[in-house]
Amino acid sequence: MTQDQSHQSPEEEFRLFRTVCKEQRIKVTPQRLEIFRTVIAAYDHPSAEDVYNRVKDRLPAISLDTVYRTLATFESGGIISRVSFCEDKTRFDPNRKPHHHLFCTVCKNLTDFYWANFDNADLPPEIPEWGYPETKHVQIRGICSHCSRERNKA
């Protein structure tokens, strides 16, 4: 599955957004709608600063603090998730489908990928002894093909 297929249609995304906001008693404001619109349109797993820079032209009165608080509200409501393993900064992911991440240690590009065999695999027997896992997630770190080609040119 490609990245473009990982997201639902904008109408479905907004319908789900409004449903979750109603269930979580999150007030839908113009600022929150614009922040949500920006995050779901992004395939680069934007940071709070990235979201702020993308919305400030449309909402000149918005503050970086508002963006941070809104993203935290969305995360606690299950609307987006936090991707914290990146070296540079915390980034946000609107993709609610089970997926994994490829992270380029050179350009910091973060890409979704899908691995049904892993998702459907039984957990090792020691996991139930440890406790109750909530999710399974793979993170692959390395150098993307673009950065690798650039390095080979040098």
Rosetta silent file (secondary structure, phi, psi, omega in degrees, C-alpha in Angstrom):
SEQUENCE: MTQDQSHQSPEEEFRLFRTVCKEQRIKVTPQRLEIFRTVIAAYDHPSAEDVYNRVKDRLPAISLDTVYRTLATFESGGIISRVSFCEDKTRFDPNRKPHHHLFCTVCKNLTDFYWANFDNADLPPEIPEWGYPETKHVQIRGICSHCSRERNKA
SCORE:     score description
SCORE:     0.000 S_00000001
   1 L     0.000  134.236  178.817    0.000    0.000    0.000 S_00000001
   2 L   -86.389  168.824  179.430    1.360    3.426   -0.885 S_00000001
   3 H   -59.357  -41.216 -177.070    1.208    6.494    1.287 S_00000001
   4 H   -59.728  -30.244 -179.485   -1.610    8.011   -0.755 S_00000001
   5 H   -81.759  -10.733 -175.947   -3.784    4.995    0.005 S_00000001
   6 H   -75.463  -21.011 -177.703   -3.117    5.244    3.752 S_00000001
   7 L  -101.438  148.573  175.212   -5.395    8.220    4.215 S_00000001
   8 L   -79.349  173.447  176.297   -9.143    8.257    3.888 S_00000001
   9 L   -63.747  155.085  178.234  -10.900   10.778    1.688 S_00000001
  10 H   -55.936  -37.306  179.414  -11.005   14.315    3.144 S_00000001
  11 H   -63.819  -43.267  178.753  -14.750   13.976    3.680 S_00000001
  12 H   -65.375  -40.540  179.332  -14.272   10.747    5.651 S_00000001
  13 H   -61.416  -46.138 -179.150  -11.418   12.311    7.640 S_00000001
  14 H   -69.001  -35.419  176.949  -13.526   15.350    8.576 S_00000001
  15 H   -63.873  -45.245  178.128  -16.545   13.209    9.424 S_00000001
  16 H   -64.873  -41.547  178.275  -14.390   11.090   11.733 S_00000001
  17 H   -56.849  -49.905 -178.874  -12.745   14.235   13.156 S_00000001
  18 H   -64.549  -38.105  178.362  -16.122   15.743   14.044 S_00000001
  19 H   -63.396  -48.217 -179.653  -17.337   12.438   15.516 S_00000001
  20 H   -63.939  -42.495  178.341  -14.244   12.048   17.710 S_00000001
  21 H   -59.500  -42.214  179.612  -14.419   15.695   18.775 S_00000001
  22 H   -64.557  -46.066  179.914  -18.057   15.254   19.770 S_00000001
  23 H   -62.851  -38.740 -176.675  -17.311   12.025   21.684 S_00000001
  24 H   -89.100   -0.864 -177.875  -14.294   13.582   23.416 S_00000001
  25 L    58.813   43.362  175.815  -16.100   16.891   24.028 S_00000001
  26 L   -98.804  120.350 -179.515  -13.482   18.781   22.027 S_00000001
  27 L   -68.140  131.237  178.545  -14.876   22.060   20.718 S_00000001
  28 L   -88.514  107.484  179.923  -14.435   22.378   16.935 S_00000001
  29 L  -109.164  163.801  176.450  -13.000   25.853   16.358 S_00000001
  30 H   -58.066  -36.926  178.975  -11.701   27.419   13.132 S_00000001
  31 H   -64.934  -45.342  179.920   -8.149   27.093   14.505 S_00000001
  32 H   -65.448  -39.810  177.046   -8.587   23.401   15.290 S_00000001
  33 H   -61.593  -43.451 -178.814  -10.156   22.735   11.897 S_00000001
  34 H   -67.555  -39.599  177.348   -7.261   24.442   10.114 S_00000001
  35 H   -64.809  -44.460  178.032   -4.660   22.589   12.175 S_00000001
  36 H   -61.505  -46.656  179.568   -6.428   19.290   11.499 S_00000001
  37 H   -56.677  -41.451 -178.995   -6.709   20.093    7.779 S_00000001
  38 H   -67.436  -43.354 -178.614   -2.972   20.839    7.673 S_00000001
  39 H   -66.992  -44.091 -177.861   -1.959   17.655    9.470 S_00000001
  40 H   -71.790  -21.728  178.106   -4.097   15.310    7.347 S_00000001
  41 H   -80.810  -13.538 -175.086   -2.861   16.952    4.147 S_00000001
  42 L   -93.688  132.948  175.328    0.762   16.335    5.142 S_00000001
  43 L  -104.796    5.668 -176.122    2.543   13.108    4.302 S_00000001
  44 L  -102.049   10.840  179.850    5.779   14.200    5.985 S_00000001
  45 L    54.298   68.807 -172.276    4.683   13.703    9.599 S_00000001
  46 L   -68.821  151.815  172.307    4.981   17.402   10.456 S_00000001
  47 E   -82.744  171.514  176.614    6.273   18.790   13.734 S_00000001
  48 H   -59.908  -39.488  179.378    4.299   21.391   15.684 S_00000001
  49 H   -65.091  -39.069  176.899    6.590   24.051   14.226 S_00000001
  50 H   -62.167  -45.676  179.724    5.913   22.763   10.700 S_00000001
  51 H   -61.325  -46.227  178.852    2.152   22.909   11.312 S_00000001
  52 H   -56.876  -48.236 -179.096    2.448   26.414   12.748 S_00000001
  53 H   -63.452  -29.248 -179.581    4.443   27.642    9.732 S_00000001
  54 H   -81.186  -26.110 -177.370    1.861   26.137    7.360 S_00000001
  55 H  -100.267  -17.849 -171.682   -1.197   27.665    9.071 S_00000001
  56 L   -64.821  -27.114  176.456    0.070   31.088   10.171 S_00000001
  57 L   -69.348  -35.379  179.668   -0.543   32.708    6.751 S_00000001
  58 L   -83.361  -26.383  179.631   -4.205   31.602    6.851 S_00000001
  59 L  -130.610   76.282 -174.046   -4.549   32.311   10.584 S_00000001
  60 L   -59.241  -24.668 -178.211   -2.183   35.208   11.340 S_00000001
  61 L   -85.432   -4.432 -177.019   -3.319   35.511   14.966 S_00000001
  62 L   -71.897  146.517  178.362   -2.516   31.889   15.812 S_00000001
  63 L  -109.578  159.381  175.954    0.348   31.201   18.214 S_00000001
  64 H   -61.792  -36.615  177.993    2.796   28.331   18.320 S_00000001
  65 H   -60.422  -41.244  177.781    1.464   27.549   21.793 S_00000001
  66 H   -61.484  -41.625  178.783   -2.051   27.131   20.363 S_00000001
  67 H   -63.350  -47.270  178.660   -0.695   24.692   17.776 S_00000001
  68 H   -58.002  -47.798 -178.307    1.150   22.690   20.468 S_00000001
  69 H   -65.143  -39.506  179.789   -1.931   22.558   22.717 S_00000001
  70 H   -65.989  -43.473  178.304   -4.218   21.623   19.819 S_00000001
  71 H   -63.153  -39.479  177.074   -1.926   18.818   18.674 S_00000001
  72 H   -63.961  -39.510  177.098   -1.769   17.521   22.256 S_00000001
  73 H   -63.952  -44.203  178.589   -5.581   17.629   22.422 S_00000001
  74 H   -62.494  -40.695  179.716   -5.830   15.753   19.116 S_00000001
  75 H   -64.534  -46.775 -179.173   -3.350   13.170   20.354 S_00000001
  76 H   -65.327  -26.176  177.213   -5.185   12.588   23.633 S_00000001
  77 L   -85.898   -2.447  179.544   -8.422   12.227   21.654 S_00000001
  78 L    78.632   14.615 -178.619   -6.897    9.615   19.335 S_00000001
  79 L   -78.774  -36.239  176.520   -7.240   11.855   16.280 S_00000001
  80 L  -136.531  170.731  174.105   -3.501   11.799   15.545 S_00000001
  81 E  -127.322  158.504 -179.286   -0.510   10.057   17.058 S_00000001
  82 E   -93.609  135.260  174.677    2.884   11.269   18.157 S_00000001
  83 E  -111.613  102.554 -170.525    6.018    9.943   16.461 S_00000001
  84 L  -101.964   -3.627 -174.570    8.724   10.522   19.038 S_00000001
  85 L   -84.395   -4.666  179.911   11.630    8.428   17.834 S_00000001
  86 L   -67.277  146.114 -176.850   12.873   10.952   15.303 S_00000001
  87 L   -71.094  -30.353 -170.504   16.206   12.499   16.181 S_00000001
  88 L   -86.817  -48.676 -176.580   15.230   16.063   15.429 S_00000001
  89 L  -167.516  162.977  176.814   11.811   16.720   16.991 S_00000001
  90 L   -68.006  136.105  179.166    8.464   15.193   17.817 S_00000001
  91 E  -125.647  164.680 -173.212    6.302   14.783   14.753 S_00000001
  92 E  -121.706  145.666 -172.772    2.637   13.969   14.292 S_00000001
  93 E  -127.599  118.682  178.813    0.939   11.296   12.248 S_00000001
  94 L   -83.769   -7.987 -175.435   -2.685   11.447   11.078 S_00000001
  95 L   -76.788  110.231 -177.589   -2.628    7.857    9.785 S_00000001
  96 L   -92.080   -3.854  177.915   -4.751    5.801   12.181 S_00000001
  97 L   -78.087  150.370  176.712   -4.346    2.546   10.259 S_00000001
  98 L   -58.771  125.082  179.836   -1.799    0.024   11.569 S_00000001
  99 L  -159.407  176.040 -175.757    1.500    0.910    9.939 S_00000001
 100 E  -131.064  176.935 -175.372    5.213    1.258   10.534 S_00000001
 101 E  -130.290  141.245  169.372    7.905    3.843    9.816 S_00000001
 102 E  -107.005  130.236 -177.431   11.069    4.183    7.765 S_00000001
 103 E  -126.093  121.383  177.092   13.327    6.993    9.022 S_00000001
 104 E   -85.212  122.353 -178.058   16.255    8.396    7.032 S_00000001
 105 L   -76.797   -8.602  178.993   19.015    9.422    9.426 S_00000001
 106 L   -94.275  -60.451 -175.660   20.435   11.833    6.839 S_00000001
 107 L   -92.154   -7.865  179.052   17.491   13.861    5.495 S_00000001
 108 L    70.448   16.030  176.918   15.136   13.026    8.419 S_00000001
 109 L   -66.917  136.765 -179.859   12.419   11.861    6.007 S_00000001
 110 E  -121.551  122.382 -173.396    9.803    9.734    7.749 S_00000001
 111 E  -126.762  137.103  174.938    7.768    7.375    5.590 S_00000001
 112 E   -76.343  147.259  167.157    4.888    5.030    6.403 S_00000001
 113 E  -146.199  161.277 -175.014    5.004    1.418    5.294 S_00000001
 114 L  -118.820  140.153 -176.467    2.715   -1.562    5.774 S_00000001
 115 L  -144.091   82.686 -175.127    3.736   -5.060    6.807 S_00000001
 116 H   -60.153  -37.812  179.980    0.753   -7.391    7.130 S_00000001
 117 H   -60.441  -41.054  177.469    2.916  -10.435    7.933 S_00000001
 118 H   -68.202  -46.929 -177.727    4.339   -8.655   10.973 S_00000001
 119 H   -58.157  -35.003 -176.534    0.973   -7.244   12.016 S_00000001
 120 H   -93.171   -4.358 -177.902   -0.605  -10.728   11.892 S_00000001
 121 L   -70.657  145.181  174.523    2.319  -12.586   13.489 S_00000001
 122 L   -69.405  145.567  176.742    1.884  -14.159   16.896 S_00000001
 123 L   -74.414  151.106  176.097    3.816  -12.468   19.664 S_00000001
 124 L   -59.347  152.386 -174.832    6.722  -14.350   21.247 S_00000001
 125 L   -61.406  -25.327 -179.135    5.680  -16.393   24.312 S_00000001
 126 H   -75.060  -15.077 -179.051    7.553  -14.128   26.753 S_00000001
 127 H   -63.554  -48.740  177.932    5.393  -11.113   25.853 S_00000001
 128 H   -60.179  -29.575  175.761    2.318  -12.263   27.839 S_00000001
 129 H   -66.772  -33.104 -179.868    4.650  -12.856   30.794 S_00000001
 130 H   -70.441  -44.181 -176.164    5.782   -9.228   30.460 S_00000001
 131 L   161.228 -145.663 -174.826    2.285   -7.782   30.354 S_00000001
 132 L  -122.483   98.574  179.239   -0.353   -6.651   27.861 S_00000001
 133 L   -67.485  145.138  178.468    0.916   -4.935   24.720 S_00000001
 134 L   -99.216  -33.860  179.299   -1.393   -2.379   23.161 S_00000001
 135 L  -144.701  161.241  171.967    0.269   -1.999   19.766 S_00000001
 136 L  -120.633  132.729 -177.386    3.033   -3.483   17.649 S_00000001
 137 L  -146.388  135.731  176.709    5.187   -1.073   15.681 S_00000001
 138 L  -109.066  138.598  175.312    8.354   -1.400   13.630 S_00000001
 139 E  -124.306  120.920  176.685   10.784    1.440   13.103 S_00000001
 140 E  -111.767  123.666 -178.855   13.474    1.007   10.484 S_00000001
 141 E  -112.021  140.968  178.576   16.272    3.561   10.528 S_00000001
 142 E   175.643 -153.723 -178.633   18.825    3.975    7.806 S_00000001
 143 L  -114.533  123.287 -178.968   19.666    5.970    4.708 S_00000001
 144 L   -67.083  163.962 -177.256   16.976    6.441    2.046 S_00000001
 145 H   -62.690  -36.014  178.663   17.757    5.738   -1.602 S_00000001
 146 H   -62.277  -49.908 -179.390   17.833    9.457   -2.457 S_00000001
 147 H   -66.292  -34.814  178.194   20.450   10.245    0.213 S_00000001
 148 H   -64.195  -43.380  177.938   22.395    7.113   -0.692 S_00000001
 149 H   -63.655  -41.271  178.827   22.601    8.213   -4.344 S_00000001
 150 H   -62.228  -39.996  177.941   23.676   11.701   -3.262 S_00000001
 151 H   -64.948  -38.429 -178.851   26.437   10.236   -1.075 S_00000001
 152 H   -70.989  -25.057  176.732   27.674    8.063   -3.935 S_00000001
 153 H   -70.030  -33.193 -174.705   27.931   11.136   -6.213 S_00000001
 154 L   -71.379    0.000    0.000   30.269   12.878   -3.765 S_00000001
